[in-house]
Amino acid sequence: MAHQGKYRLTYFNAQALGEPIRILFACANFAFEDIRIANEDWPSLKSKYPWDVLPVLEDGEGRVISQHLAIIRYLATKFGLAGKTDYEMAKCDEYVEAAADVRNELLNYLWDTDDTDKPAALEKMETKILPSVYRKYMDIIKRNESGYLVGNGITYADIYVVSILEYVTKRLRMEPKSSNTFHDFPDFIEYQNRIFNYPGIKTWIENRPILPY
Ligand SMILES: N[C@@H](CCC(=O)N[C@@H](CS)C(=O)NCC(=O)O)C(=O)O
């Protein structure tokens, strides 16, 4: 493996958009440098990155990739975890984009400065959006029979979906008015635990920093 240990992933000391990429490295048993920028250092560093945002991947050969979905797709393709056929690759993308949509809903909620909208938006996340996506992902997994979203083994779609939804639920749980009703999805939790116990991933999950989200 030509680039073993040469990749540098730069993100903040948070799970959020960095964690699916870190878990992907762990799943592929591929060493990487896990750089975490302190929030107070960010303003002076921001302009050094291609789009002024993190995460950013450096490949050890002077090449830099920004945008978290570009990074995770690039690595998943390299690691053979992006689907085996064109169709499987497209389905991985589909399931990943659907989870990214849920994160966008979270951001819409968090960034909404109109306090009168907030309770309804939080309720919508907890009682409509999350239950609906959990159900849809579980239906897909049941139909697929392999226990994974796409094909007959783990792909980056499984990793991205469980990691991003973990982040979204952890972040919502921090809201004082969270009802936490969205945690009653044992099928999804069982699937998430199965992915988190996958060889390579299990060691990462057991040793990763404990962070609020
Ligand atoms: N479209 C980008 C968004 C990345 C993004 O919003 N990163 C946030 C952290 S989650 C960031 O860098 N925030 C610092 C800033 O905007 O100054 C991606 O998908 O990677």
The ligand as a Gaussian input file, in Angstrom:
#p B3LYP/6-31G(d) Opt

LIG

0 1
 N      -19.075000      21.889000       2.327000
 C      -18.047000      21.632000       3.300000
 C      -18.501000      22.210000       4.616000
 C      -17.427000      22.086000       5.655000
 C      -17.762000      22.871000       6.900000
 O      -18.797000      23.542000       6.996000
 N      -16.864000      22.791000       7.846000
 C      -17.025000      23.531000       9.068000
 C      -16.873000      22.587000      10.260000
 S      -18.113000      21.317000      10.261000
 C      -15.945000      24.586000       9.152000
 O      -14.865000      24.435000       8.606000
 N      -16.245000      25.646000       9.889000
 C      -15.298000      26.716000      10.131000
 C      -15.562000      27.934000       9.324000
 O      -16.480000      27.932000       8.482000
 O      -14.852000      28.892000       9.522000
 C      -17.794000      20.139000       3.399000
 O      -18.707000      19.378000       3.061000
 O      -16.704000      19.725000       3.787000

